[in-house]
């Protein structure tokens, strides 16, 4: 028995998120089905990030155990033949049998994209959140700086979360504009349910001028979801990747 790691990219538009759900097709479900067909074994993958419905990925990570004789690095090629075009395995390799994609120390990076212009662009409709008004990028950057570091992010977490510890550490948060796209890129040791989307929604409100960047410390201090901005739409969010670090 060996453990195989997959780096998985996908357009989440047509899926009900990563994790298997009773109400629609998910990324995990498709991978299990195609791996089971390919390897002639009952395969159940373990994912690093349970991305929501409509969220995209350039580098989510999953592992599974198998007795197959197919070389680990060849599984990506074989699997991509049968996967739908909106799911692509970027890499496959063998890892230690005790490697777990969620419980191994890592740096996770997400990016939220906002299309800021007069009219929507059809080609960006599934990968960005459209906002037609003016956004103050400098104020959004200033607000983002208050979020860097170790904080209790309870105000930036959906009430639906099942975790008790809401302390996380953000290593970097960058806000930049490339043509009409504003990109909020954030890296940290882990993220709570909807945390990045709530950060994006809050920075959007700062950019609109609804409150100043200096309000962010107060939002953190309140430890109450109602203190922060709205949860930005899922389609603007992409998991960029996960970097695993030695203990």
URPEVEN-V920000 format. One record per residue. PSI is psi in whole degrees, 0 to 359 (999 if undefined). Layout:
psi = [PSI & PSI]
This chain:
psi = [133 & 157 & 129 & 134 & 135 & 139 & 119 & 125 & 143 & 152 & 114 & 6 & 316 & 14 & 152 & 47 & 190 & 306 & 142 & 130 & 154 & 347 & 10 & 173 & 139 & 165 & 314 & 317 & 315 & 316 & 315 & 315 & 312 & 326 & 320 & 318 & 316 & 315 & 353 & 36 & 160 & 102 & 134 & 113 & 155 & 120 & 154 & 320 & 125 & 73 & 148 & 170 & 128 & 350 & 145 & 170 & 142 & 344 & 47 & 158 & 138 & 152 & 159 & 158 & 142 & 156 & 8 & 151 & 356 & 129 & 140 & 317 & 345 & 345 & 322 & 315 & 314 & 321 & 323 & 338 & 324 & 346 & 152 & 160 & 346 & 9 & 125 & 129 & 120 & 334 & 148 & 140 & 160 & 141 & 172 & 148 & 338 & 5 & 128 & 125 & 338 & 329 & 5 & 138 & 134 & 166 & 118 & 139 & 129 & 156 & 130 & 131 & 131 & 125 & 112 & 98 & 184 & 317 & 152 & 157 & 119 & 323 & 346 & 6 & 335 & 352 & 359 & 159 & 125 & 131 & 122 & 343 & 179 & 138 & 131 & 101 & 320 & 321 & 324 & 319 & 316 & 319 & 319 & 327 & 330 & 340 & 344 & 137 & 187 & 122 & 163 & 112 & 30 & 326 & 339 & 31 & 137 & 140 & 343 & 351 & 148 & 358 & 151 & 326 & 113 & 16 & 128 & 163 & 124 & 124 & 326 & 144 & 119 & 136 & 120 & 158 & 128 & 107 & 243 & 6 & 123 & 127 & 124 & 105 & 128 & 135 & 141 & 179 & 356 & 159 & 141 & 170 & 119 & 11 & 313 & 322 & 327 & 322 & 314 & 316 & 324 & 316 & 327 & 316 & 324 & 315 & 329 & 345 & 15 & 329 & 161 & 162 & 329 & 353 & 343 & 313 & 325 & 321 & 316 & 316 & 326 & 334 & 46 & 126 & 326 & 346 & 332 & 176 & 183 & 164 & 115 & 151 & 146 & 325 & 341 & 353 & 134 & 130 & 120 & 315 & 176 & 127 & 118 & 138 & 151 & 147 & 999]
